[in-house]
Amino acid sequence: MTEKTLDAQTRLELEAAAFRGLVAHLQKRTDVQNIDLMTLAGFCRNCLSKWYRAAATERGVEMTDAEARQAIYGMPFEDWKRQYQTEASAEQKQAFEDTKPLHAEISGHR
């Protein structure tokens, strides 16, 4: 079965399951810093939370940044930062700057 033969509901369900899998994976991989995700993939957990909130807004669902971040991080953002975020090294900061043109536009990291 190809994507073209999927009905809209099945496609939506598969995409939602893939999204939930990505979020669960990122919640487990607290060792992976957002700056590294941004450098390597052009998006991070914060970007994902912004996309999540934008989707809510498009559907008339009121959601704060804090609520969207909690949905992605699995806990309040400040708790995650305190428990898992480390200070970025000079090398990480430079790599971030070097790859900035490749970062997702909605990310808010520009």
Beta strands, then each sheet from edge to edge (+ up, - down):
end
